[in-house]
Each structure stands twice: as structure tokens, then as C-alpha cells.
Amino acid sequence: MPRRPAPPIAGPLLTRRTALRLAGSGLIGTSLIGSTLATPFIARAAGTAATARQAHWRSGDPFSLGVASGEPAADGFVLWTRLAPEPIGNDPAKPGGIDPRIGDIDVAYEIAADPDFRIIHRSGAVKAEAAYAHSVHLELSGLAPNRPYWYRFTSGDAVSRAGRAVTMPAPGAPLDRLKIAVACCSNYERGYFSAYRHLTDEQPDLVLFLGDYIYEKVLSPGKAMRPHSHGAIAADLHGYRDRYAQYRLDADLQRLHAELPMLITLDDHEVQNDYAGEWSETFDTPQHFLQRRAAAFQAFYEHMPVRPSRARPQGPDMRIYERFPIGDLAEITMLDGRQYRDRQACYGPPDRGGGHLESDAACPERLDPARSILGMAQERWLHDGIADAARRGTARWNLFGQDVLVAQFRQPQEAPRHDFVYSTDRWDGYPASRARFMQQLHATALRNPVVLSGDIHSFWSNDLHLEAGNTASPLVASEFVGTSITSPGPDYNTLTSWLPDNPEVKFFDSRERGYMALDITHDSLTVHFRTISDVTDPKASLSTLRSFVIENGRLGTTSV
């Protein structure tokens, strides 16, 4: 696409006096004047007012991490980019990006009605905030519903790649068809992101990401196909920033963000494996762990197209959960199953940190009705939303995107007694919370509820009954679980041997990597389990493992 002349930067970026002072003090040196940001200063001629000069980026592409859109509404969306000419630092103590002491930088933007930018709908300037790694979060409203727009950013002589964003149809407006892709669990060290390439080729209307967008941990030396930056666990702001930057440099992931809008929630690896609320897997004090969570949430925010009016982090707190209506066809509720949950049942040193297996005899705490995987405030918000959606009845399909397996899955235990054990990290660890969710769906008779889940690196099709594990109780909803983009799954033969004890599970396969593709009409919702041939092959091919359909007004799924 030919580049248009860059629009002027709206306002000063850095005064020449400040630039020289910082350089003289050693605070910026060549990172600003010599190599990274060369001339973003105010030139003052005798007898004239100061006028802004264009920035000139002498080395590195300031838009190296690409662009993204997210949280589409009927009248707008969120646009994202981050200025990072040197996106990854030389070592964990020297992160990539631009020195925050330089301050905010104005970035110009254009919103067009066509991919060639002949018809400009809107243009202006937005701050790349130094406090947030010079990221941009541009909330736009006042646009026409149910149509695509194209956008790009400019900083001086640098122009970003063009991105495509969409607005949704107005709530209740007629919509014949909706295509959604669902992804989760993309471990950079485990393989290539070819699944993202195939997902983008399908051109769905919307992508739901259900957690583990990054992995904070690292594999043992020599085990990683693509080693994580610096070979170090991400545990502070510098580490998390570099980890996100490394992922966003991947060409397949960058293209996905440029072409498709996204809704996203979190699981555990964005912070630490199996954390729960303020409780660490490794028994850190809550005060210490919340400092780490604050750093992780800030880096997440700095790299995601989420609304600053809702999701800008406040220390270790960040509002992710929200509802998204899409015409008369769907309403999507995105939940946060990590930040507010009670700690895992029977948590405690030396070997009960994070998720583990417990029987009811050994761990009666699991059954405590006061425990919640969502936190009571989010539970009330969820239940109120279900009641409101049921009362309105405007959405044909009600989807719930969240992180971990909802269906009960019990595992036999031979010793010390013949009993079943349950994972404390999934909804099985919070059965009272699950029961309240199912009871609300049943009591309100919400139209066509479908739960979409991730985390467990495998495909599942599950029935969700009013009483978990009791197929004689009323069927309430369906659950589809998507496999991972790259992360290896649990042992197939072992879990398959347990299926007779879990009648709600209608299909399971942990051998494949890929994503889910949903095709939604007024009459049906069809889920395709897409698989890639080999995560070690960047040119991996695509196939469909199985497909399932739910007919409008009929609970339960049918294999097709």
C-alpha cells in the first residue's frame, strides 16, 4: 500500500533544551538523540513562536510491535500500538522500548473507510504514554455500526502497518451470521504460531482469547524450540514487557492483531502458573505476590487493545470482565476467573500450592459454599446479567468466555482409599460457585447458553447439568473447550480411561493443537475443532478434527 505524507505531529514531543539537558546528564544519551528518537524537539527561531519539528527515527521501527483493535462496539472500538524501536532489551536489567523519562509522545492516527486510505473518516493525535511503555490506547466512538474501518499510526517519518477494525451491529439489530474464532495457551517456546496464520486466513468477525497469551516461565536449557527472551522467568515489569514484546514480534500473531478484532481474558500464565487471587503457587506472601501481579497486569495492559476507561490497571487490580452485545444474534460475556477467586482448597506448604488433586474426604474445604472462583462481586454481576439477558430476550445465543474447565471431571484414586479426586484449580475446586452459575441459567431459562473455555490444552464437548455429574438432572448449557495454540496436552490415554466416570464429557482429545471456529446463525451454532499438522513446522497445514452443532432452542450438541 503506498504511503501518504505523514500528518503533522500535534504538539511538542520534547524541547531541545530538555533533550540536551537529559543527554548531558547521561539520562538519555544516544538512546534519544544518537540512535532511537533523533529530533523530536522544539526549534525556536529569533522573534518567532516555537514550532514543532517532525520526529526522525534514526534506527529501528517505532511500530515494530504492530497494531491491534479490540472490544468492538456498535459505534467504535479500541485501537492499540506501542512505540518500541528497540522492543527487547539487551538483558533483563535493560528492557526494550523508550526511556520513560522522555515523557509522553504524540502519535498521529488516521481512520479510513477504505484500505487505500482515500476516504479519511477521522484523524488526530493521541498520547503514547510514557507511564505505560509508550503504548497507545485510542477509544473511538461515533462511527457507523456493522462495518469495517482501516487505520494507521504515524510518528514523524515512521508509518505503522495498516490495520483493519470493525464495528458491531447495534444491540437488537438484525444479523444473519457471526463467525468467531477461539484461541488460548500460546507458549512461544513450544512451537510456531502457524495456528494463528490459519485462524486469520478464516477471517472471522471476532477472536476470543481465553488466557495464557504469554507464558511467564521458561523451559530447561536446550528444551525450547524458540527460547524466551533472556532465558529468564518473567517476574517483574521489565521481564513481562520483554516477554510480550517477543510474542508480538511473531509475524503470524502480528498479522492476526492487524486484521481481526479481539476480546480477551486472562488465565494464570500472564502472571504465574496456578495463582489464585492474591495467592501464589510458590507461597509468596500476598503483599509480595500482589506487587508481581501489578507488574504483570501493567504489561498486559501495555500490549492489549483494551479500554483504558475500564481496564487501566490500578496497582494489582484491573477490570477485565465485561459484556458485549452483537446485534440480535449474540451476547458475549467475558469472565475473569483468576483475579478474584479464593485460593485453591486445602492450600498450604509444603506441597499444596496452586492446583492439585483433592478428595472430599481429605479436603472438605472444597465444598465450602462461601468459596467462589469469580469472587462474589463478579458472581453477582454475572447473575444479574443473566437475569437481564433472559428478561430482554434479544440475543439468540448467549456465550460465556472464560479460562478453565467448567464441567466436573473426577479422577479415580486407588490409595489410600477408593475415592475420586478433583482438580482444585478448575471449577471443580469451587463446586458451590459452579452450582450457583448453573442454577441461575436454569432458573432464568436463558436462551441458548454456551460456555467457551481454555487452559487444559485439549478439545472437549461437554453437557452441563444442573447437578454436576448427575445426567438425570436438567441439562442447562453446553461447554466447548479449545485446545492450545502450542502447549502440549495432558496424556490422552490416561484421561480417556477416566471418561466412563464422567458422563457429561461427550468428546475429548488432547493430542492436537489448534483453535475453535464458531459459525453462528439464527438456527444453529456450529463449532469446528481446527487442528494444525505440526507445531514444530512454521508452514503447518490445517484440518478439522470434529464438528458439533447446537440447534436453536434445543439443549445439547450433535456431532456432524
Summary of the structure (lengths in Angstrom):
residues: 560
radius of gyration: 24.3
end to end distance: 41.8
largest distance: 90.5
contacts: 1983
relative contact order: 0.11
helix: 22%
strand: 27%
